[in-house]
Amino acid sequence: MNLIKKFSIGLILLLFFIEIISFTFSKLQLLPFNNTPLAYSGFVPDGNGNFWRTEDDEWGSWHKSNYRDRHRGSCYDVIYETNSLGARDEEFDENPNNIILLGDSFAEGYAVSKKDSSAVLIEEKIKIKVNNLGVAAHVGPLQYWLIYKNFKEIIPHDKLIVYLLPENDFQDNDYDVWKEANWLKRSNEIRHRPYWKEIENETYTYFHPEGSIKASDFNRYAKNSIESKVKRFLGNFLWTANVFRTIHHAQKKNKFEKIKIDEKIENKNLIRSGYLDSPLYQQKANIYFLKEIFDLANDKQIYLVIIPVKQDYEKIKNDEYKRQYWYESLIDISKNNDNLFILDLLDVYSGENFHKYFLECDGHWNYNGNKMAADAIVNLLKQNI
């Protein structure tokens, strides 16, 4: 009994010592990660970035109104704030010359501060308000259309920017893919989000799965495994979490450094590119809903921005993807619509140093990526304003 007591006291003292060392190193900024535990920073003690999210609108994923949330990862620590409409933006004004931005997490500004998001960077350069309706959590062109239908008459604007992410936009509303991958449910609840279905002759409608449950608080889907609970506790309350993040990051970095780049991409078929590898039936469905957006905005200038991710940069070495159905269809549509302008960011940059545009611990843009996109969009806007 005395041995167990001594061991317990020793373990407690060791953990306390590690916490003190972690606190000291973090305060002196000596670790790669020096985050203050959420419980000490005035926020809800969780950093998964899902407290502000909902799934109770017709289009599925959205944000709570007038809400403030915090999202932390191993290489980012950001604040999300929404306006009265639930958009990650300031309150919208009545200026008819403003811009609306539609898109998924890349438009929302996932894992970057608002000032570093492409929407704000565009605003700063052209001095025109960009009303950001971007939203993360599995959103595709069908949902962009539903969002635009809902807000089009509420928010004055004469220009529309639409972000298209081939990596997952083509499959985000494909019910068969989601069913096969067991993505329809989270925490045993069927998610309230729309999926497209073909009626006839490449004409489509949409539906919500039977039994889908509207979620006014997306965070209830948070993982509840013991491992997840321990991680959340560490991040919420202990400085020691920074030591574990540092160790984990060092292990991952060492692992990837052992993989030669040429070996990693030697077999291009092992890398999936949404630009090249999306099935034809998905391409057709999404072109349909993009056209629906274009028709809704027929009196506006429309800027469609096509976004490559890391896998696209790795796999695509020529213009072969421009012979894909989705790409040729968009070019054909633009030829018959003087108000539609297409910007493919692969045409802006296609070099080997593409990693500089992405977060080290995540597949989304960092500040450099948002700035690259914003600069290219601004150049196109200035040509047509």
C-alpha positions as CSV (number, residue, x, y, z in Angstrom):
1,M,0.0,0.0,0.0
2,N,2.8,2.4,0.9
3,L,4.5,1.5,-2.5
4,I,1.3,2.5,-4.4
5,K,1.0,5.7,-2.4
6,K,4.6,6.6,-3.1
7,F,4.1,5.8,-6.7
8,S,1.0,7.9,-6.9
9,I,2.6,10.9,-5.2
10,G,5.7,10.6,-7.4
11,L,3.5,10.5,-10.5
12,I,1.5,13.6,-9.4
13,L,4.8,15.4,-8.7
14,L,6.2,14.4,-12.1
15,L,3.1,15.6,-13.9
16,F,3.1,18.9,-11.9
17,F,6.8,19.4,-12.8
18,I,6.1,18.8,-16.5
19,E,3.2,21.3,-16.3
20,I,5.4,23.9,-14.7
21,I,8.1,23.4,-17.3
22,S,5.5,23.5,-20.1
23,F,4.1,26.7,-18.7
24,T,7.6,28.3,-18.5
25,F,8.6,27.2,-22.0
26,S,5.3,28.3,-23.5
27,K,5.4,31.8,-21.8
28,L,9.0,32.2,-23.1
29,Q,7.9,31.1,-26.6
30,L,10.5,28.4,-26.6
31,L,8.3,25.7,-28.1
32,P,6.9,25.5,-31.7
33,F,3.5,25.6,-30.1
34,N,2.9,28.0,-27.2
35,N,-0.9,28.1,-27.0
36,T,-2.6,29.3,-23.9
37,P,-5.1,26.7,-22.7
38,L,-8.6,27.7,-23.7
39,A,-9.9,27.6,-20.2
40,Y,-7.6,30.6,-19.3
41,S,-8.4,32.7,-22.4
42,G,-12.0,33.6,-21.9
43,F,-13.5,31.2,-24.5
44,V,-15.6,28.1,-24.3
45,P,-13.1,25.4,-23.2
46,D,-12.9,23.6,-26.5
47,G,-11.0,24.5,-29.7
48,N,-12.4,22.3,-32.4
49,G,-14.0,25.2,-34.2
50,N,-17.5,23.6,-34.4
51,F,-19.4,25.6,-31.7
52,W,-20.3,28.2,-34.3
53,R,-21.5,25.7,-36.9
54,T,-25.1,24.6,-37.5
55,E,-26.9,22.3,-39.9
56,D,-30.5,23.4,-39.7
57,D,-30.9,25.5,-42.9
58,E,-32.1,24.2,-46.2
59,W,-28.6,24.1,-47.5
60,G,-27.1,22.4,-44.5
61,S,-24.0,23.8,-43.0
62,W,-24.1,27.4,-41.7
63,H,-23.1,29.5,-38.7
64,K,-24.8,30.8,-35.6
65,S,-25.7,34.5,-35.7
66,N,-23.6,37.0,-33.7
67,Y,-21.4,34.3,-32.4
68,R,-17.7,34.0,-31.5
69,D,-15.7,30.8,-31.6
70,R,-12.1,29.7,-31.4
71,H,-10.4,27.1,-33.6
72,R,-7.1,25.6,-32.8
73,G,-4.8,23.2,-34.6
74,S,-1.2,22.3,-34.3
75,C,-0.2,25.2,-36.6
76,Y,-3.1,27.7,-36.2
77,D,-5.1,29.4,-33.5
78,V,-7.9,31.6,-34.9
79,I,-11.1,33.4,-33.9
80,Y,-14.3,33.0,-35.9
81,E,-17.0,35.8,-35.5
82,T,-20.3,36.1,-37.3
83,N,-22.8,38.9,-38.1
84,S,-26.5,38.9,-37.6
85,L,-27.0,36.7,-40.7
86,G,-24.5,34.1,-39.6
87,A,-21.8,35.0,-42.1
88,R,-18.2,35.3,-41.1
89,D,-18.2,39.0,-41.8
90,E,-19.1,42.5,-40.5
91,E,-22.7,43.6,-40.9
92,F,-23.6,44.0,-44.5
93,D,-24.5,47.4,-45.8
94,E,-26.8,48.6,-48.6
95,N,-24.2,49.6,-51.2
96,P,-25.4,48.1,-54.5
97,N,-21.9,47.9,-55.8
98,N,-20.7,45.3,-53.3
99,I,-19.6,41.8,-54.0
100,I,-21.0,38.5,-52.8
101,L,-18.6,35.6,-52.3
102,L,-19.8,32.0,-52.4
103,G,-17.7,28.9,-51.6
104,D,-16.7,26.4,-49.0
105,S,-13.9,26.4,-46.4
106,F,-11.5,28.2,-48.7
107,A,-14.0,31.1,-49.0
108,E,-14.9,31.0,-45.3
109,G,-11.2,31.5,-44.4
110,Y,-10.8,28.2,-42.6
111,A,-8.0,28.2,-40.0
112,V,-6.8,31.7,-40.8
113,S,-7.7,35.0,-39.1
114,K,-10.3,37.1,-40.8
115,K,-7.8,39.7,-41.8
116,D,-5.8,37.0,-43.7
117,S,-8.8,35.6,-45.5
118,S,-9.0,36.1,-49.3
119,A,-12.3,38.0,-48.9
120,V,-10.7,40.7,-46.7
121,L,-7.6,40.9,-48.8
122,I,-9.7,41.5,-51.9
123,E,-11.6,44.2,-50.0
124,E,-8.5,46.0,-49.0
125,K,-7.1,46.1,-52.5
126,I,-10.2,47.3,-54.4
127,K,-12.0,49.2,-51.6
128,I,-15.2,47.4,-52.4
129,K,-17.1,45.4,-49.7
130,V,-16.9,41.6,-50.2
131,N,-19.9,40.0,-48.4
132,N,-18.5,36.6,-47.4
133,L,-21.1,33.8,-47.6
134,G,-18.5,31.1,-47.6
135,V,-19.0,28.2,-45.2
136,A,-17.1,25.0,-44.4
137,A,-18.2,21.5,-43.4
138,H,-18.9,19.7,-46.7
139,V,-20.5,22.3,-48.9
140,G,-20.7,22.0,-52.7
141,P,-22.3,23.8,-55.7
142,L,-25.8,22.6,-54.9
143,Q,-25.5,24.3,-51.6
144,Y,-23.9,27.4,-53.1
145,W,-27.0,27.8,-55.2
146,L,-29.3,27.4,-52.3
147,I,-27.3,29.9,-50.2
148,Y,-27.4,32.4,-53.1
149,K,-31.1,31.9,-53.6
150,N,-31.6,32.7,-49.9
151,F,-29.5,35.8,-49.7
152,K,-29.5,37.2,-53.2
153,E,-32.3,39.7,-52.6
154,I,-31.3,40.5,-49.0
155,I,-27.7,41.6,-49.8
156,P,-27.3,44.3,-52.4
157,H,-24.5,43.5,-54.9
158,D,-23.6,43.8,-58.5
159,K,-20.8,41.2,-58.6
160,L,-20.6,37.6,-57.6
161,I,-17.5,35.5,-56.9
162,V,-17.8,31.7,-56.7
163,Y,-15.1,29.5,-55.5
164,L,-15.0,26.0,-57.1
165,L,-12.9,23.3,-55.4
166,P,-12.7,20.3,-57.7
167,E,-11.0,18.3,-54.9
168,N,-14.3,17.7,-53.1
169,D,-17.0,20.0,-54.6
170,F,-18.0,17.4,-57.2
171,Q,-18.7,14.7,-54.6
172,D,-20.0,16.8,-51.7
173,N,-23.6,16.3,-52.7
174,D,-23.4,12.9,-54.2
175,Y,-25.6,10.7,-52.0
176,D,-24.2,7.4,-53.2
177,V,-20.7,8.4,-52.3
178,W,-21.7,9.6,-48.9
179,K,-23.7,6.4,-48.2
180,E,-20.9,4.1,-49.4
181,A,-18.4,6.0,-47.2
182,N,-20.7,6.0,-44.2
183,W,-20.6,9.8,-44.0
184,L,-24.4,10.3,-43.8
185,K,-24.4,10.0,-40.0
186,R,-22.4,11.6,-37.3
187,S,-23.0,10.5,-33.7
188,N,-25.7,8.1,-35.1
189,E,-27.7,11.1,-36.4
190,I,-28.4,11.5,-40.1
191,R,-27.0,14.9,-41.1
192,H,-29.4,17.6,-42.4
193,R,-27.8,18.4,-45.8
194,P,-29.0,18.2,-49.4
195,Y,-28.0,15.8,-52.1
196,W,-28.7,16.0,-55.8
197,K,-30.5,13.5,-57.9
198,E,-31.1,13.3,-61.7
199,I,-34.7,13.6,-62.9
200,E,-34.1,13.1,-66.6
201,N,-31.9,14.2,-69.4
202,E,-29.2,15.8,-67.1
203,T,-31.9,17.8,-65.2
204,Y,-31.5,17.6,-61.4
205,T,-33.3,18.3,-58.2
206,Y,-32.3,17.8,-54.6
207,F,-33.5,16.0,-51.5
208,H,-32.7,15.6,-47.8
209,P,-32.3,12.1,-46.5
210,E,-35.3,10.6,-44.7
211,G,-34.9,11.0,-41.0
212,S,-32.3,13.8,-41.2
213,I,-32.1,15.8,-38.1
214,K,-31.5,19.6,-38.1
215,A,-28.6,20.5,-35.8
216,S,-28.6,24.0,-34.3
217,D,-25.4,23.0,-32.6
218,F,-22.9,21.2,-34.9
219,N,-20.6,20.6,-32.0
220,R,-22.7,17.8,-30.6
221,Y,-21.1,15.7,-33.3
222,A,-17.8,16.0,-31.5
223,K,-15.9,12.7,-31.0
224,N,-16.6,11.1,-27.7
225,S,-13.9,8.4,-27.5
226,I,-11.6,8.3,-24.5
227,E,-8.7,9.4,-26.6
228,S,-10.6,12.4,-27.9
229,K,-11.8,13.4,-24.4
230,V,-8.2,13.2,-23.1
231,K,-6.9,15.4,-26.0
232,R,-9.7,18.0,-25.4
233,F,-8.9,18.1,-21.7
234,L,-5.2,18.6,-22.3
235,G,-5.9,21.4,-24.8
236,N,-8.5,23.0,-22.7
237,F,-6.8,23.1,-19.3
238,L,-3.1,22.1,-19.4
239,W,0.0,23.8,-20.7
240,T,1.5,20.3,-21.1
241,A,-0.5,20.0,-24.3
242,N,2.1,22.2,-26.0
243,V,4.8,19.6,-25.2
244,F,2.7,16.8,-26.7
245,R,1.9,18.9,-29.8
246,T,5.7,19.6,-30.2
247,I,6.5,15.8,-29.9
248,H,3.7,14.8,-32.3
249,H,4.8,17.5,-34.8
250,A,8.4,16.4,-34.7
251,Q,7.4,12.8,-35.3
252,K,5.3,13.7,-38.3
253,K,8.0,15.9,-39.7
254,N,10.6,13.2,-39.3
255,K,8.3,10.7,-41.0
256,F,7.6,12.9,-44.0
257,E,11.3,13.9,-44.4
258,K,12.1,10.3,-44.9
259,I,9.9,10.1,-48.0
260,K,11.6,11.4,-51.1
261,I,9.4,13.6,-53.1
262,D,10.2,11.7,-56.3
263,E,9.2,8.5,-54.7
264,K,6.0,10.1,-53.3
265,I,4.7,11.1,-56.7
266,E,6.4,8.5,-58.9
267,N,3.1,6.8,-59.5
268,K,0.7,9.6,-60.3
269,N,-2.2,7.2,-60.3
270,L,-2.0,6.9,-56.6
271,I,-2.7,10.6,-56.2
272,R,-6.3,11.7,-56.6
273,S,-6.9,15.0,-58.3
274,G,-10.4,16.5,-58.4
275,Y,-9.4,18.3,-61.6
276,L,-8.7,15.0,-63.4
277,D,-10.4,12.1,-61.5
278,S,-14.0,13.2,-60.8
279,P,-16.5,10.8,-62.4
280,L,-18.4,12.2,-65.4
281,Y,-21.8,11.9,-63.7
282,Q,-20.6,14.1,-60.8
283,Q,-19.2,16.6,-63.2
284,K,-22.6,16.9,-65.0
285,A,-24.6,17.3,-61.8
286,N,-22.3,20.1,-60.6
287,I,-22.2,21.9,-63.9
288,Y,-26.0,21.9,-63.7
289,F,-26.1,23.7,-60.4
290,L,-23.3,26.1,-61.3
291,K,-25.4,27.0,-64.3
292,E,-28.4,27.6,-61.9
293,I,-26.2,30.0,-60.0
294,F,-25.2,31.8,-63.2
295,D,-28.8,32.1,-64.2
296,L,-29.8,33.6,-60.9
297,A,-27.0,36.1,-61.2
298,N,-27.7,36.9,-64.9
299,D,-27.7,40.6,-64.3
300,K,-24.4,40.5,-62.3
301,Q,-20.7,40.2,-63.2
302,I,-19.7,36.6,-62.2
303,Y,-16.2,35.5,-61.4
304,L,-15.7,31.8,-61.1
305,V,-12.4,30.9,-59.3
306,I,-11.2,27.3,-59.7
307,I,-9.0,26.3,-56.8
308,P,-6.3,23.5,-56.9
309,V,-5.1,21.7,-53.7
310,K,-1.8,20.0,-53.0
311,Q,-2.8,16.8,-54.8
312,D,-3.7,18.8,-58.0
313,Y,-0.3,20.5,-58.0
314,E,1.4,17.2,-57.5
315,K,-0.4,15.3,-60.2
316,I,-1.1,17.8,-62.9
317,K,1.9,18.7,-65.1
318,N,0.2,19.8,-68.3
319,D,-3.2,21.1,-69.6
320,E,-4.8,17.6,-70.0
321,Y,-7.4,18.5,-67.4
322,K,-8.8,21.2,-69.6
323,R,-10.2,18.4,-71.8
324,Q,-12.4,17.2,-68.9
325,Y,-16.2,17.6,-69.4
326,W,-16.5,20.1,-66.5
327,Y,-13.8,22.4,-67.7
328,E,-14.9,22.4,-71.3
329,S,-18.5,23.0,-70.2
330,L,-17.5,26.1,-68.2
331,I,-15.5,27.5,-71.0
332,D,-18.4,27.0,-73.4
333,I,-20.8,28.7,-71.0
334,S,-18.4,31.7,-70.6
335,K,-18.2,32.1,-74.4
336,N,-22.0,32.7,-74.4
337,N,-22.1,34.8,-71.3
338,D,-20.2,38.1,-71.5
339,N,-20.6,38.6,-67.7
340,L,-18.9,35.3,-66.7
341,F,-15.2,35.4,-66.1
342,I,-13.2,32.2,-65.2
343,L,-10.0,32.3,-63.2
344,D,-8.1,29.0,-62.9
345,L,-5.5,29.3,-60.1
346,L,-3.5,26.6,-61.8
347,D,-2.9,29.1,-64.5
348,V,-1.6,31.6,-61.9
349,Y,0.9,29.2,-60.3
350,S,1.8,25.7,-61.2
351,G,5.4,25.4,-59.9
352,E,7.0,22.9,-57.5
353,N,7.0,25.2,-54.5
354,F,3.2,25.1,-54.1
355,H,3.5,24.0,-50.4
356,K,4.2,27.6,-49.5
357,Y,0.5,28.4,-50.1
358,F,-0.9,25.8,-47.6
359,L,-0.9,25.4,-43.9
360,E,1.8,23.1,-42.6
361,C,-0.6,21.0,-40.6
362,D,-3.7,21.2,-42.9
363,G,-4.7,21.3,-46.6
364,H,-6.2,24.8,-46.5
365,W,-4.6,28.0,-47.6
366,N,-2.3,29.9,-45.2
367,Y,-1.9,33.7,-45.6
368,N,0.3,33.2,-48.7
369,G,-2.4,31.1,-50.4
370,N,-5.1,33.5,-49.6
371,K,-3.0,36.4,-50.8
372,M,-2.1,34.6,-54.0
373,A,-5.8,34.0,-54.8
374,A,-6.8,37.5,-53.7
375,D,-4.1,39.2,-55.9
376,A,-5.2,37.1,-59.0
377,I,-8.9,37.9,-58.4
378,V,-8.2,41.6,-57.9
379,N,-6.3,41.7,-61.2
380,L,-9.3,40.1,-63.0
381,L,-11.8,42.5,-61.2
382,K,-9.8,45.6,-62.2
383,Q,-9.9,44.5,-65.8
384,N,-13.7,44.5,-65.8
385,I,-14.8,47.1,-63.2
